[in-house]
Amino acid sequence: MKKILAFIMILGFASSSCEPDDICDPNTPTTPRMLIQFFDISNPSLKKNVTNLKIIGEGMSEGVVLNPSGVNEGKYITSGNSILLPLNTTADIVKYQFILNYDNKNPLLENTDNLEFKYTRENKYVSRACGFKTIFNLDPINPFSLTDTTPADEMWIQYVIVAQNNITYENETIIKIFF
């Protein structure tokens, strides 16, 4: 009887010290990227596909991965009408070069515009397994600035609208770019 009681006590102590596995569910929302959609300047309600768009962030050599299924250079280029762009979780500003017609055989058709986004950051606790996520709020007074790398080629981005200042989820349009 004493052996059974001792076994039950050891089993009770052993099972009480176990902790559940801390695995972050892939469906748990983490730090969101900014959803940018492109529209036709002549018909603002119509989405428009960009042609061979590559985006390079300040301090980056390769570019932002816009096409995860792409191979080599192809993963940095997209021809869609929307992109998800990461923001810097350690600074309140991020600068990107938006290169339209990247790697075109005619270098005169390649056009680079610069967009700089200003925001504040707020860290929110998600769970023990997932840790924290960062929520971004675009500056309400001056959320972005648009400049041209080569003024002679004129800007391909004609107009930018901030659709929403709070970046909480990836499925909400934040920026609309018209070209």
C-alpha positions as CSV (number, residue, x, y, z in Angstrom):
1,M,0.0,0.0,0.0
2,K,2.9,2.4,0.8
3,K,4.5,1.7,-2.5
4,I,1.2,2.5,-4.4
5,L,0.7,5.7,-2.3
6,A,4.4,6.7,-3.0
7,F,3.9,6.0,-6.7
8,I,0.7,8.1,-6.8
9,M,2.4,11.0,-5.0
10,I,5.4,10.9,-7.4
11,L,3.1,10.7,-10.4
12,G,1.1,13.7,-9.0
13,F,4.2,15.8,-8.5
14,A,5.5,14.9,-11.9
15,S,2.3,15.8,-13.7
16,S,1.8,19.0,-11.8
17,S,5.2,20.3,-12.9
18,C,4.4,19.8,-16.6
19,E,3.6,22.9,-18.6
20,P,1.7,23.1,-21.9
21,D,3.8,23.5,-25.1
22,D,4.3,27.1,-25.9
23,I,3.7,27.1,-29.7
24,C,2.4,30.2,-31.4
25,D,-0.5,29.3,-33.7
26,P,0.3,30.4,-37.3
27,N,-3.2,32.0,-37.5
28,T,-2.5,34.3,-34.5
29,P,-2.2,37.9,-35.8
30,T,1.3,39.2,-35.3
31,T,3.0,42.5,-36.3
32,P,1.0,43.6,-39.4
33,R,2.5,44.8,-42.7
34,M,1.0,47.8,-44.4
35,L,-1.4,47.0,-47.3
36,I,-0.9,49.3,-50.3
37,Q,-3.2,49.2,-53.3
38,F,-2.6,50.7,-56.7
39,F,-5.3,52.6,-58.7
40,D,-5.7,54.1,-62.2
41,I,-5.3,57.9,-62.0
42,S,-7.7,58.4,-64.9
43,N,-10.4,56.2,-63.3
44,P,-9.8,56.3,-59.5
45,S,-12.3,53.6,-58.6
46,L,-10.4,51.0,-60.8
47,K,-7.5,49.1,-59.4
48,K,-4.5,49.0,-61.7
49,N,-1.6,46.5,-61.9
50,V,1.9,47.8,-61.6
51,T,4.5,46.5,-64.0
52,N,7.6,44.9,-62.6
53,L,7.6,46.8,-59.3
54,K,10.6,46.4,-57.0
55,I,10.7,48.0,-53.6
56,I,14.0,48.6,-51.8
57,G,14.1,49.8,-48.3
58,E,16.8,52.1,-46.9
59,G,19.8,50.0,-45.9
60,M,18.6,47.0,-47.9
61,S,20.5,45.5,-50.8
62,E,18.1,43.0,-52.2
63,G,14.7,44.5,-51.7
64,V,11.4,43.6,-50.0
65,V,10.0,40.1,-50.8
66,L,6.8,40.9,-52.7
67,N,6.4,37.5,-54.4
68,P,7.3,34.7,-51.9
69,S,6.8,32.0,-54.6
70,G,9.2,33.7,-57.0
71,V,12.7,32.4,-57.6
72,N,15.9,34.4,-57.2
73,E,15.3,38.0,-58.3
74,G,11.6,37.2,-59.1
75,K,10.7,37.2,-55.4
76,Y,11.5,40.9,-55.2
77,I,9.3,41.9,-58.2
78,T,5.5,42.0,-58.5
79,S,3.0,43.0,-61.2
80,G,-0.1,43.0,-59.1
81,N,-2.4,45.7,-57.8
82,S,-1.6,45.4,-54.1
83,I,1.4,44.8,-51.9
84,L,2.1,44.2,-48.2
85,L,5.0,46.4,-47.0
86,P,6.7,45.9,-43.6
87,L,7.3,48.8,-41.3
88,N,10.3,49.2,-39.0
89,T,9.6,48.0,-35.5
90,T,12.6,49.8,-34.0
91,A,12.1,53.3,-35.6
92,D,9.3,55.7,-36.3
93,I,10.2,56.2,-39.9
94,V,10.8,54.0,-42.9
95,K,12.1,54.9,-46.4
96,Y,11.4,52.9,-49.6
97,Q,12.3,53.3,-53.2
98,F,9.4,52.2,-55.5
99,I,11.0,51.2,-58.8
100,L,8.5,50.8,-61.7
101,N,9.5,48.7,-64.8
102,Y,12.5,47.3,-62.9
103,D,15.2,45.8,-65.0
104,N,13.5,46.9,-68.3
105,K,15.6,46.5,-71.4
106,N,15.1,50.2,-72.0
107,P,16.6,51.8,-68.9
108,L,14.7,55.1,-69.7
109,L,11.5,53.3,-68.9
110,E,12.7,52.4,-65.4
111,N,11.3,55.0,-62.9
112,T,12.1,55.3,-59.2
113,D,10.1,57.3,-56.7
114,N,10.8,57.5,-53.0
115,L,8.2,57.2,-50.3
116,E,8.9,57.9,-46.6
117,F,6.4,56.9,-44.0
118,K,6.2,58.4,-40.5
119,Y,4.4,56.6,-37.6
120,T,4.3,55.8,-34.0
121,R,4.6,52.3,-32.6
122,E,2.8,50.5,-29.8
123,N,3.8,47.0,-28.5
124,K,0.8,44.8,-27.6
125,Y,1.1,41.5,-25.7
126,V,-0.3,38.6,-27.8
127,S,0.5,35.5,-25.7
128,R,3.3,33.8,-23.9
129,A,4.0,31.7,-27.0
130,C,3.7,34.5,-29.5
131,G,5.2,37.3,-27.4
132,F,4.5,40.9,-28.5
133,K,3.3,42.4,-31.7
134,T,3.7,46.0,-32.9
135,I,0.8,48.2,-33.9
136,F,1.5,51.2,-36.1
137,N,-0.3,54.5,-36.3
138,L,0.6,56.7,-39.2
139,D,1.3,60.3,-38.3
140,P,-2.0,62.2,-38.6
141,I,-0.4,65.4,-39.8
142,N,2.4,64.2,-42.1
143,P,2.1,60.4,-42.7
144,F,4.3,60.3,-45.8
145,S,6.5,62.3,-48.2
146,L,6.9,61.5,-51.8
147,T,10.1,62.5,-53.8
148,D,11.6,61.6,-57.1
149,T,15.0,60.0,-57.5
150,T,15.5,61.4,-61.0
151,P,13.4,64.5,-61.5
152,A,13.9,64.5,-65.3
153,D,11.9,61.2,-65.6
154,E,8.9,62.7,-63.6
155,M,7.2,60.8,-60.9
156,W,5.2,57.7,-61.8
157,I,3.3,58.0,-58.5
158,Q,0.8,60.8,-59.2
159,Y,-1.2,60.8,-56.0
160,V,-1.2,59.1,-52.6
161,I,-4.2,58.8,-50.2
162,V,-4.0,57.5,-46.6
163,A,-7.2,55.4,-46.4
164,Q,-6.6,54.5,-42.7
165,N,-4.0,55.6,-40.1
166,N,-4.1,52.6,-37.8
167,I,-2.2,49.6,-39.0
168,T,-3.6,46.7,-36.9
169,Y,-4.3,44.0,-39.4
170,E,-3.0,43.1,-42.8
171,N,-6.3,42.9,-44.6
172,E,-7.2,46.6,-44.3
173,T,-6.1,49.0,-47.1
174,I,-3.9,51.7,-45.5
175,I,-2.4,53.5,-48.5
176,K,-3.9,54.0,-52.0
177,I,-1.4,55.0,-54.8
178,F,-2.7,56.4,-58.0
179,F,-0.6,56.3,-61.2
